[in-house]
Amino acid sequence: MIPFTHDQYLAAYFRNRPARWIKLAFKYFSKETIQKDIKVSKTLSIILLALFGAGFISTVANFSRKVRGIITVTFFIILAPVVLFLFSAGLANNARIKRICKELGCTIEEYNRYVDTYLTTLENQDISIKK
């Protein structure tokens, strides 16, 4: 049994909307990324994979220290901000969900169960909750 009504959920949700950078992180780097937005994450993954491969090959082939350093630093310059961005977005979203749960007086498991049910209903009805 879920200890809150649908109207209470919507009120709590709209008081605790996700920030733009949380939306951006989940738009491009989540399991629910739609096909038109997946290009960004695939491109970034290919770049990082290519840099990793180049670094591995340069180490195995014993390239000069300068070449290995350029590849490694470039890899780090791209990877570090992406990891920090995604990590902070995940933490901020979890904090937002905890605030909603506290406001509704429910556990995170109850919240997740309700949201899964609610989103499945919306998908079946082809409705959006944008306000």
Secondary structure as GFF3:
##gff-version 3
##sequence-region A 1 131
A	DSSP	alpha_helix	6	15	.	.	.	ID=ss1
A	DSSP	alpha_helix	20	29	.	.	.	ID=ss2
A	DSSP	three_ten_helix	35	37	.	.	.	ID=ss3
A	DSSP	alpha_helix	38	60	.	.	.	ID=ss4
A	DSSP	alpha_helix	65	104	.	.	.	ID=ss5
A	DSSP	alpha_helix	108	125	.	.	.	ID=ss6
###
